[in-house]
Amino acid sequence: MGYLSVVGIVVLVVLGFGNHIWWLAAAALYLYASRPSENPENPQNSQHGRPGTYQAYRWRRDRQARWERRYQRERARRWI
């Protein structure tokens, strides 16, 4: 959750003391800002580094290599 989202939530909570509808807006903003990313190729919320970093690239490359080795072994077993 970014700095701007946190400031927006705080402002909406403070405004909510005069009109409780603002508290609902703050809750909606909080839920929207804290939702996880829906892109499975985006490792932003994981320990694998930020998207676009060399660590993220290495993680994706290694994962792809593991899957390729696994399927290569399975294909080889079928023809034995």
Secondary structure, DSSP 8 states (H G I E B T S, - for coil): --HHHHHHHHHHHHHTTT-THHHHHHHHHHHHHTS----TT-GGGSTT--TTSHHHHHHHHHHHHHHHHHHHHHHHHHT-
